[in-house]
Amino acid sequence: MKKSEIEVRKLPKKSIITIIIMSVIIVIGFTFEVFTINLKMEEVLADLGHKHISNIKVVNKMRVEDNETRLKSTVYKVTFFDDDLKKECIGFVHRSNHGEYSKDIDCN
């Protein structure tokens, strides 16, 4: 068989439609998750003293464990603009396994 005679089969329309629908659902789900995480973090930061913020972005979410107590918790890396201070802020928000939040944020 020569190289010019290789037959290429096309995907059936049903498979293409299924792939497109699944891709759209994934994009919508990811967008919804990012939106809800940012909204929740905006609420938490308001409780921690940053009332008027904009451009919030959760950069990373990490599960951490204390080596001594073996307690697991979550740490969020966030960036945002504090409208009261007129400064860009970056730092960490820690959520304990009891649901209590603390912050380590630096504003420049």
ChimeraX commands (.cxc) that place a marker at each C-alpha (Angstrom):
marker #1 position 0.00,0.00,0.00 radius 0.5
marker #1 position 1.38,3.39,-0.97 radius 0.5
marker #1 position 1.43,6.33,1.40 radius 0.5
marker #1 position -0.91,8.31,-0.83 radius 0.5
marker #1 position -3.55,5.55,-0.60 radius 0.5
marker #1 position -4.02,5.59,3.20 radius 0.5
marker #1 position -7.72,5.79,4.03 radius 0.5
marker #1 position -8.77,8.27,6.72 radius 0.5
marker #1 position -12.07,7.62,8.45 radius 0.5
marker #1 position -14.15,10.52,9.67 radius 0.5
marker #1 position -15.79,10.58,13.10 radius 0.5
marker #1 position -19.52,9.95,13.07 radius 0.5
marker #1 position -21.75,13.00,13.66 radius 0.5
marker #1 position -23.14,11.43,16.83 radius 0.5
marker #1 position -19.63,11.20,18.34 radius 0.5
marker #1 position -18.79,14.79,17.39 radius 0.5
marker #1 position -22.01,16.09,18.98 radius 0.5
marker #1 position -21.34,14.05,22.14 radius 0.5
marker #1 position -17.79,15.45,22.41 radius 0.5
marker #1 position -19.04,19.04,21.92 radius 0.5
marker #1 position -21.79,18.65,24.54 radius 0.5
marker #1 position -19.36,17.13,27.08 radius 0.5
marker #1 position -16.84,19.92,26.45 radius 0.5
marker #1 position -19.47,22.62,26.99 radius 0.5
marker #1 position -20.63,20.97,30.23 radius 0.5
marker #1 position -17.04,20.81,31.51 radius 0.5
marker #1 position -16.38,24.48,30.70 radius 0.5
marker #1 position -19.63,25.57,32.40 radius 0.5
marker #1 position -18.84,23.43,35.46 radius 0.5
marker #1 position -15.31,24.80,35.78 radius 0.5
marker #1 position -16.53,28.39,35.42 radius 0.5
marker #1 position -19.21,27.82,38.07 radius 0.5
marker #1 position -16.69,26.30,40.50 radius 0.5
marker #1 position -14.22,29.19,40.08 radius 0.5
marker #1 position -17.03,31.72,40.54 radius 0.5
marker #1 position -18.32,30.09,43.73 radius 0.5
marker #1 position -14.84,29.74,45.26 radius 0.5
marker #1 position -14.10,33.43,44.57 radius 0.5
marker #1 position -17.49,34.45,45.99 radius 0.5
marker #1 position -16.93,32.41,49.17 radius 0.5
marker #1 position -13.42,33.81,49.60 radius 0.5
marker #1 position -14.75,37.36,49.18 radius 0.5
marker #1 position -17.19,36.67,52.04 radius 0.5
marker #1 position -14.45,35.18,54.23 radius 0.5
marker #1 position -12.12,38.13,53.61 radius 0.5
marker #1 position -14.92,40.53,54.55 radius 0.5
marker #1 position -15.24,38.70,57.88 radius 0.5
marker #1 position -11.45,38.92,58.36 radius 0.5
marker #1 position -11.38,42.72,57.90 radius 0.5
marker #1 position -11.10,43.36,54.15 radius 0.5
marker #1 position -14.61,44.71,53.54 radius 0.5
marker #1 position -14.23,46.47,50.16 radius 0.5
marker #1 position -12.24,44.33,47.73 radius 0.5
marker #1 position -12.24,43.75,44.00 radius 0.5
marker #1 position -10.45,41.59,41.44 radius 0.5
marker #1 position -10.30,38.63,43.83 radius 0.5
marker #1 position -8.63,35.50,42.52 radius 0.5
marker #1 position -8.02,32.21,44.32 radius 0.5
marker #1 position -4.68,31.17,42.87 radius 0.5
marker #1 position -4.31,27.83,44.63 radius 0.5
marker #1 position -6.09,25.55,47.09 radius 0.5
marker #1 position -3.95,23.11,49.08 radius 0.5
marker #1 position -4.83,20.41,51.60 radius 0.5
marker #1 position -2.29,20.49,54.44 radius 0.5
marker #1 position -1.71,18.35,57.52 radius 0.5
marker #1 position -0.08,19.27,60.83 radius 0.5
marker #1 position 2.76,16.79,61.43 radius 0.5
marker #1 position 2.34,16.76,65.22 radius 0.5
marker #1 position -1.45,16.61,65.59 radius 0.5
marker #1 position -2.28,14.95,62.24 radius 0.5
marker #1 position -5.12,17.45,61.78 radius 0.5
marker #1 position -5.94,18.26,58.18 radius 0.5
marker #1 position -6.91,21.74,56.96 radius 0.5
marker #1 position -7.05,23.82,53.79 radius 0.5
marker #1 position -4.92,26.79,52.72 radius 0.5
marker #1 position -6.01,29.14,49.92 radius 0.5
marker #1 position -3.57,31.45,48.14 radius 0.5
marker #1 position -5.45,34.60,47.16 radius 0.5
marker #1 position -4.80,37.88,45.37 radius 0.5
marker #1 position -7.12,40.89,45.41 radius 0.5
marker #1 position -7.25,44.67,45.35 radius 0.5
marker #1 position -8.26,46.32,48.64 radius 0.5
marker #1 position -10.33,49.39,47.71 radius 0.5
marker #1 position -10.03,50.93,51.21 radius 0.5
marker #1 position -6.21,50.72,51.27 radius 0.5
marker #1 position -5.85,51.28,47.49 radius 0.5
marker #1 position -3.29,48.44,47.44 radius 0.5
marker #1 position -2.84,45.10,45.76 radius 0.5
marker #1 position -2.85,42.28,48.32 radius 0.5
marker #1 position -1.55,38.71,48.18 radius 0.5
marker #1 position -1.43,36.06,50.84 radius 0.5
marker #1 position -2.90,32.97,52.41 radius 0.5
marker #1 position -6.23,32.20,54.04 radius 0.5
marker #1 position -6.17,29.17,56.32 radius 0.5
marker #1 position -9.33,27.15,57.03 radius 0.5
marker #1 position -9.01,24.83,60.01 radius 0.5
marker #1 position -10.80,21.51,60.23 radius 0.5
marker #1 position -13.26,23.25,62.61 radius 0.5
marker #1 position -14.27,25.74,59.90 radius 0.5
marker #1 position -12.43,28.71,61.42 radius 0.5
marker #1 position -10.54,31.06,59.11 radius 0.5
marker #1 position -7.30,32.99,59.66 radius 0.5
marker #1 position -5.21,35.08,57.29 radius 0.5
marker #1 position -1.61,35.91,56.43 radius 0.5
marker #1 position -1.97,38.69,53.85 radius 0.5
marker #1 position 0.50,41.35,52.71 radius 0.5
marker #1 position -0.73,44.49,50.92 radius 0.5
marker #1 position 1.68,46.57,48.79 radius 0.5
marker link #1:1,2 radius 0.2
marker link #1:2,3 radius 0.2
marker link #1:3,4 radius 0.2
marker link #1:4,5 radius 0.2
marker link #1:5,6 radius 0.2
marker link #1:6,7 radius 0.2
marker link #1:7,8 radius 0.2
marker link #1:8,9 radius 0.2
marker link #1:9,10 radius 0.2
marker link #1:10,11 radius 0.2
marker link #1:11,12 radius 0.2
marker link #1:12,13 radius 0.2
marker link #1:13,14 radius 0.2
marker link #1:14,15 radius 0.2
marker link #1:15,16 radius 0.2
marker link #1:16,17 radius 0.2
marker link #1:17,18 radius 0.2
marker link #1:18,19 radius 0.2
marker link #1:19,20 radius 0.2
marker link #1:20,21 radius 0.2
marker link #1:21,22 radius 0.2
marker link #1:22,23 radius 0.2
marker link #1:23,24 radius 0.2
marker link #1:24,25 radius 0.2
marker link #1:25,26 radius 0.2
marker link #1:26,27 radius 0.2
marker link #1:27,28 radius 0.2
marker link #1:28,29 radius 0.2
marker link #1:29,30 radius 0.2
marker link #1:30,31 radius 0.2
marker link #1:31,32 radius 0.2
marker link #1:32,33 radius 0.2
marker link #1:33,34 radius 0.2
marker link #1:34,35 radius 0.2
marker link #1:35,36 radius 0.2
marker link #1:36,37 radius 0.2
marker link #1:37,38 radius 0.2
marker link #1:38,39 radius 0.2
marker link #1:39,40 radius 0.2
marker link #1:40,41 radius 0.2
marker link #1:41,42 radius 0.2
marker link #1:42,43 radius 0.2
marker link #1:43,44 radius 0.2
marker link #1:44,45 radius 0.2
marker link #1:45,46 radius 0.2
marker link #1:46,47 radius 0.2
marker link #1:47,48 radius 0.2
marker link #1:48,49 radius 0.2
marker link #1:49,50 radius 0.2
marker link #1:50,51 radius 0.2
marker link #1:51,52 radius 0.2
marker link #1:52,53 radius 0.2
marker link #1:53,54 radius 0.2
marker link #1:54,55 radius 0.2
marker link #1:55,56 radius 0.2
marker link #1:56,57 radius 0.2
marker link #1:57,58 radius 0.2
marker link #1:58,59 radius 0.2
marker link #1:59,60 radius 0.2
marker link #1:60,61 radius 0.2
marker link #1:61,62 radius 0.2
marker link #1:62,63 radius 0.2
marker link #1:63,64 radius 0.2
marker link #1:64,65 radius 0.2
marker link #1:65,66 radius 0.2
marker link #1:66,67 radius 0.2
marker link #1:67,68 radius 0.2
marker link #1:68,69 radius 0.2
marker link #1:69,70 radius 0.2
marker link #1:70,71 radius 0.2
marker link #1:71,72 radius 0.2
marker link #1:72,73 radius 0.2
marker link #1:73,74 radius 0.2
marker link #1:74,75 radius 0.2
marker link #1:75,76 radius 0.2
marker link #1:76,77 radius 0.2
marker link #1:77,78 radius 0.2
marker link #1:78,79 radius 0.2
marker link #1:79,80 radius 0.2
marker link #1:80,81 radius 0.2
marker link #1:81,82 radius 0.2
marker link #1:82,83 radius 0.2
marker link #1:83,84 radius 0.2
marker link #1:84,85 radius 0.2
marker link #1:85,86 radius 0.2
marker link #1:86,87 radius 0.2
marker link #1:87,88 radius 0.2
marker link #1:88,89 radius 0.2
marker link #1:89,90 radius 0.2
marker link #1:90,91 radius 0.2
marker link #1:91,92 radius 0.2
marker link #1:92,93 radius 0.2
marker link #1:93,94 radius 0.2
marker link #1:94,95 radius 0.2
marker link #1:95,96 radius 0.2
marker link #1:96,97 radius 0.2
marker link #1:97,98 radius 0.2
marker link #1:98,99 radius 0.2
marker link #1:99,100 radius 0.2
marker link #1:100,101 radius 0.2
marker link #1:101,102 radius 0.2
marker link #1:102,103 radius 0.2
marker link #1:103,104 radius 0.2
marker link #1:104,105 radius 0.2
marker link #1:105,106 radius 0.2
marker link #1:106,107 radius 0.2
marker link #1:107,108 radius 0.2
view
